[in-house]
């Protein structure tokens, strides 16, 4: 069984669509656990309405210590040996859960399975498709500015037993807990990448991650988190990360510059071309 865990607080705008996403997966071996933080809006009323009709939907509503605490509660309640975290405003592609269950039949214990994820903007346009092919600690530590969306929970699934190896989510962390989890899990899990589209993530104003990033605080939090894990690396891996960071940041700064000054691209091309052009 796969246990889909949704932490929510004051989520009346998205909770119904989130519930429907799991229902429309038409998966017979799933439970959807919704952990509400004591919402005073219509969130709980909507959950109750669907829970009366669909026995796979389980829920609790009580005060908690934040999103990490809510996810931990869901994990402790989960009956499935495979876990998924579906944030209230994210969603799956059709038939994702059945496909994931089939793949897990072939995977060893303590596996972490990840697919591709569409990242959407406020206008409903796809910003890009995240393809996390290199889920290694050294790759993830390249930095927030280089890799702002390393992976989204709507596109990964894992054995519940992994929490026995790495612990639960840090209840003191209210912003980077999923990245912290990821940095821990890639060191212990058997990571399997599947080149298939499974998840959808809305990167829109008003969401916690978007607002934290735009305020500039998100990058600081990530830097602090990455620095902690960077110190755990061997001298060789530290050097590898430093070199990659330097060149990737150099390339990224050039891309950003030419995005602001597109006319100068032609000037650079012309200059480079002239170097190899023989005078007549």
Secondary structure as GFF3:
##gff-version 3
##sequence-region A 1 280
A	DSSP	beta_strand	2	8	.	.	.	ID=ss1
A	DSSP	alpha_helix	15	23	.	.	.	ID=ss2
A	DSSP	beta_strand	30	36	.	.	.	ID=ss3
A	DSSP	alpha_helix	43	51	.	.	.	ID=ss4
A	DSSP	beta_strand	57	61	.	.	.	ID=ss5
A	DSSP	alpha_helix	67	77	.	.	.	ID=ss6
A	DSSP	beta_strand	82	85	.	.	.	ID=ss7
A	DSSP	beta_strand	91	92	.	.	.	ID=ss8
A	DSSP	alpha_helix	96	104	.	.	.	ID=ss9
A	DSSP	beta_strand	111	120	.	.	.	ID=ss10
A	DSSP	beta_strand	126	130	.	.	.	ID=ss11
A	DSSP	alpha_helix	137	140	.	.	.	ID=ss12
A	DSSP	three_ten_helix	153	155	.	.	.	ID=ss13
A	DSSP	beta_strand	156	159	.	.	.	ID=ss14
A	DSSP	alpha_helix	162	166	.	.	.	ID=ss15
A	DSSP	alpha_helix	177	188	.	.	.	ID=ss16
A	DSSP	beta_strand	190	202	.	.	.	ID=ss17
A	DSSP	alpha_helix	208	214	.	.	.	ID=ss18
A	DSSP	alpha_helix	217	230	.	.	.	ID=ss19
A	DSSP	alpha_helix	235	260	.	.	.	ID=ss20
A	DSSP	alpha_helix	263	275	.	.	.	ID=ss21
###
